[in-house]
């Protein structure tokens, strides 16, 4: 049973997260032939102040 964990900076809408789960699931079926019923996707959201990019906290950067 594939278990895929996606870590993101918080702030995506529920619709965006639903689409991500759908697309990750589809890609997993295509890539390894796993049955769709066996695939699990977990999204973990991290507060911007807990995420660093290029040595800076995420909320300080422009991305």
N, C-alpha and C positions, 0 to 999 in steps of 0.2 A: 504494500500500500504506500504509494508516494505521499510524502508530507512536505509541502513547500511552504517555507516561511519567508514573508516579504517584510522588510523593515523600511518604514517611510517616516519622513518628518510629518508631524500631524498637520491637518488642515484640508485633507481631501474630503469631498462630499461623499455621502453614502452611495450615490449613483456611480461616482468614479471608482470607489472601492469594489462595488459589485461588478463593474466592467473589468477591472483588473483581475478579480477572481475568475471570471468567465474566460478571459483571454489566457491566463496562466494555465488554467485547466485544459483548454483546447490545445495549447502548445505542448503540454505534457502528454496528452493523448497522441498527438502527432509524432512527437520526438521519440517516445519509448513504447508506445502501444499499450499503455496502461488502460484498463477499463475506467471509464469516466466515474463510475460509482466508487472506485477505490481511491480517487484522488482527493486529498485534503489540502486546503490553502488557508494559511493563517496570516493575517496582516497585523503587524505590531507597529503602533504609532509612537514616535518619540517626540517629546516636546522640543521645539526649536532650540531652546537654551541648552539642551542636552546633546545636541548634534554639532559636530565640528567639521569644517571644510577648510583645508589649507591652513590649519592652525588657528582658525577663528570660529567662534560660536556661530551657528547657522543664522541666527536672527541678525547678526551684524553684517553678513554678506548679502549681496544683491540677488543671489540665486534662490 
